[in-house]
């Protein structure tokens, strides 16, 4: 642990940096999502609620709006910092947040636990649990951006904390991808409730309420078109509403709205694409030319041999890639991500080569219609004609 981190931990629990991490986010134009509020209400007796969905799905605003509606005075909010790798700082922040919502008799002890997390962070979860169990009222701990935790010991400590608190602590965890926890076992033990991307997707009524709150007039047909294009993705709808409000021709903007629209592309670039290594970026761009992709087809498009594993990984980490059916053999990319990625495929020779590879793959599997489609796109009108091969 660095001297700077030691100094930060030793500070009062009310120092600016730590207090900022405990602040509950606020935002304008938050649509009341009653169906999801009811889901959170119904999980009140479940120790862990996991809200796992891609960037921009509305995880934070949903939870903050639900918390405001409940008026819960025993809620401790912690926003995890990017690359969280110091367990001492993490547990210091958690302990300080919990200290603000416990009974007066326990507050001093929790502040002491926050300070004492410095020498022995591995002992802190058990110590916090013993104090929480003495609190007369159940406590709600909200952890935002848990995907930024990179320390396996922190994840182990969180599970310890939740298992030791005898039902006196409920945690709501917001994350872009699943934590390294035994989720199936937690389900079987009745300890886990989940909300996923499909749950968070806006329905027609919620989308209409959002546009109405932002005073952006749209017709039912226009709204339906935007809802289909964004697949209910919260950030996409909000960006679309802002774009419509500032457009000189709103109808044309709606007709042409896609993932390569500037504001959407900029969001995906910063929050999704730039966070991937060049190898993963290239993989995503190459598979984006097909509507649906399996591991073998991905290998043909990329020249690799690990397409199935990569697709599984993308789906598991909520990278706007969805498994189709229960077999997990086929996948598709979110519409806006496809628009964004194909917009980055600027080399016409590479695009033609990828189309021809796809055409050959479909032809060899006796799938004539997609074979013809990609053959034509690749500049070859014959679905059974010569095509470029990986590495060719």
Secondary structure, DSSP 8 states (H G I E B T S, - for coil): --HHHHHHHHS-TTSHHHHHHT-----SS----HHHHHHHHHTTTSSEEEEE--TTSSHHHHHHHHHHHHT-SSEEEEE--TTB--HHHHHHHHHHHHHTTS-HHHHHHHHHHHHHTTT-HHHHHHHHHHHHTT-SS-EEEEEE-GGGB--HHHHHHHHHHHHHSTTSEEEEEEESS--SS-HHHHHHTT-EEEEEHHHHS--HHHHHHHHHHTT----HHHHHHHHHHHTT-HHHHHHHHHHHHH-SSHHHHHHH--TTSHHHHHHHHHHTGGGS-HHHHHHHHHHTTSSSEEHHHHHHHHS-S-HHHHHHHHHHTTSSEEEETTT--EEEE-HHHHHHHHHT---HHHHHHHHHHHHHHHHHTT-HHHHHHHHHHTT-S-TTS----TT-
